[in-house]
């Protein structure tokens, strides 16, 4: 099961998420050097503050790297030169000879057809063996469908959790399967709020008071933890190839790996939400 999980690094020496989850370097080293539960993959990005710099000083061994890049919006840039230069820089910074996956972090700009050259350039590096897989990190289904219909890639990273099930639609999943695109689930705890016990009193989230009341009752009725509920949801989806997780320490990482799936758990309809103000963290506003 350890190969199913990808360790996220957005919170490595950085505050991240609604509850400012923080993973210090000491705990990160404990996780990646664990003789028993060493992660097979890590997820990172050039946009994560100082993370690549931190990783450059660590021996990652056989851990595979999936990194995300943001394509420049400026014109008069040679796509191939930009891609080759930045991928070489990432490899140098991380002290690796190849990268398992490179994902585009701002895919919305690809509605401009002329930007297709960036993907072509990434695929050239894939043919050379420098990159094993290419793909996109997306935020909504409309964006994902456009990319699938217009580009050739291997990985789609998307938010999937108990209340954001938009990427679980059968028609969409059949399209992914037909094109042999891996689906990687991120935000499975929705930046930690799905593990919280007091959302009914949160300044922002209390507007969905009835949802949280039903959610907590459902958890209690099924005699499970919120962690088990969240993990069971993504584990039961056979089409999810990998699951990205963010943790604060080794204990949390080990708890996730050892957590047993609640096979008989039924996910009730009230859990599925579509309101962007709720399921999309970029829409959350501080009150």
N, C-alpha and C positions, 0 to 999 in steps of 0.2 A: 504493500500500500504506500510505502514511502515514495515510490517512483511516481505516484499519482499527484503528489503535492509539489508545488513550487513555492519556495520561500521568498516573499516580497521584501524589498529593501527600501521602500518609500519612507519608512520611519527609522531607518538606520542613522542614529545620531541626529534625528530630526523629529520634531513634533508633527504628527500626522493624524488626520481624522477628527471627528466630532469631539472625542475625548482625549485628543493629543497623545495617542499611543506612541510610546518611545522605546526603541530598542537600542541599548548601548552596545558599544563595540565589544566589550568583554563578553556579554551574553551571546552576541552574534558569533564570536569565535568558538564559544562552547558548543553552539548548535552545529556549525559546519565541521567541527572536529570530533563530533560525537561518534564513537565506535559502533553504536547501535542504531541511532536514528539520524544519520547524516543525510541532509537533503540532496537529492540528485540534481535539482535545478534551483537557480535563483533568478528572480525577476528584478530588473533594474532599469534605469533610464538616465539619459544625459540631463534630463530636467530635474532629477532629484539632487538637491543641494549637497555638493561635496561627496556624494556616494561613490562615484567612480574613483575619486581620489583616495577614498578610504579603502575601497576594494583593491586598489593597485598595490597596497602595502600588505596584503594578506595572501597567503598561499591557498588558493581555492581547490587545488588538487584536480580531481576528476569531475567536479561540479560543473554542469552545463549552464551556460549563460544565455538568458533571453533578455535582450535590451531593447529599449524603445527610443526612437529619435523623432524629432519634430522637423518637418520639411520647411525650409524658409519660404515666406510668402513673397519676398522681393523678386523682382524681375531681373533679367540680365545676369542670371547665375547659370553656369553650365551644370546640369543635373548630374552627369557622370563624374565630373571632377569633384563636385560637392560630396556625393556619396562615397567615392573612393577615399577622399581625404578624411572624412569623418569616421568611416569604418576603420581605417588604419589607425586613427587617433584613439578610438575606443579599444582596439586590440592592444595598442601600446600601453595605454593607461591601465588596462586590466591584466596586462602581461600574459596574453593568450595568443595562440596561433590561428584559432578559428572561433567562430561564434555560432552557437546552436540556432538562435533565432534573432532576427531583427524585425521589429514591428514599428510601423508608422504610428506616431502618437497623436497626430492631428489630421486624421483622414478626411475631415470635412472639406479640405481644400482640393481634394481629388475630383471634385465635381467639375473642375477645370481640366478639360481633356489634355491640354498641353503638358500637364504635370505627370503624365504617364511615363515620361522618360526616367523619372526617379525610380519607379518600380522596375523598369527595364534594366537599369543600372544595378539594382540590388540583385536581380535574377542573374546578371552576368557574374557577380561575385559568388552566387550560389553554384553556378556551373563550374567555377574554379575551385570549389570546395572550401572557400573562405567562410561562407555562410551556409548553414545546412537548410534553414527554413526562413521564409519571409512571410510577413503578414501585417495585420492592422490591429490596433487597440481601439475599439469603437465604444460609442455611448448610447446609440439607439438603433432600433431595427431598420429604420428607413436608410440610415447611413450604411449599415451592413449590407442591405440588399443591393444598393447601388454599387458597392465595391465588388461584391460577388459577381454581379452581372457584367462588370467592366474590366476586372483585373485578374491576373493569374497569381495566386499566392497560396500559402500552406496553413497558416494559423490565423484564427480570429479570436481575439481576447475580448470578452464582453462581461458586463455586470449581470450576474445571475444569483438570485437569492430567493428566500421564501416569499417576499412581497414584490419582487421585481422578476416576473416570470416571462417577460416579453420575448426573450430569446429561446423560449421552450416551445414555440408554436411548431406544429408538425410540418406544415408546408415549408417553413424556413429551414428546419432541420433536414428535411429531405433534399433541399437544395445544397446544403453543406455536404451531405453524404455523397451526392452525385458528383460533386467537384472534388471530393476527397480532402476537404478542409477540416483541420482539427479545431475543435471548440475548447478554448481555455476559459474557465470561469473565474472571474475576479469579483471583489466586493461581496463575498458570500455572507459576511456579517454586516454589510452596509455601513462600513467605517465604524463598526462596533456597536451601533445603536440597537441591533437585534439581540445583543447580549445584555442590554441594560434592563433594569427592573423598575425604572421610575420615569418612563417617557410621558406618562400621563401628567406629570408636573413640570416637564421641561418647557421653557418659555416658547420654543419654536414648535416642538412636536405635540404639545398638548391639544392642538387643533384636531388631531386624529385620536382623541381620547377613547372613542368607542373601539377603534381598531386595536389599540394597545390593551384595553380591558379584555377584549375577546382573545387576543393573542396570549396574554398571561393565563387566562382561564383554560385555553386549549392546551398550553404547556402543562398546567397543573393536572388537568383531566387525564392526560396521557402519561403522567408521572415520568417525565423526561426533563433534561436540562435544556436550556436555550441553545447551548453549544451542540448538543446531540441533534436537536431539531434542525439547526442550520446545516450541519454536516450531512445529516441523513438526506436532506433535500437534494444536495448536489451529488452525493454518492449514488443515489438511486437513478440518476440520469445517465444511462449507459453511453450516450453520445458525447458526454463531457470527457475529453481526453486528459485534461490537467486541471488542477484547482490551485489558485494562487491564495496563499494565506499570509496574513501579517500577524506577528506575535511581538510580545514585549520581553520575553525571556525563554530560556530553554524548557522550563517547566510547562509553559503554555504550548510550545511546539510538540513536546512529548505527549501532552494531553490530547492534542488534536490527532496525532498519529495513532494513539491507543484507543480513541473513542470508538465505541461499537455502534454500528448502524441499527436504528430502530426499524426493522423490516416491515412491521405491521402498521407503521404510522401512516395515517391518512391526512393529507394536506387539504384542509377545507377551503372552499371557494372564497371566503371573506379575506383570506390572506393575499390573494392576487390583487395588487393595486396598480393603477396606471397614472396616477397624478405625479407629474414631473417634479412638483414642489416637494414631494415626499421621497420619491425613489432616486432622484438625481441629486447627489451631494453638491454639485456646482450651483444648484438652484436654492440651496439652503441659505437663509438670511439670519444674521444675528439680530436678536431683539433685546 
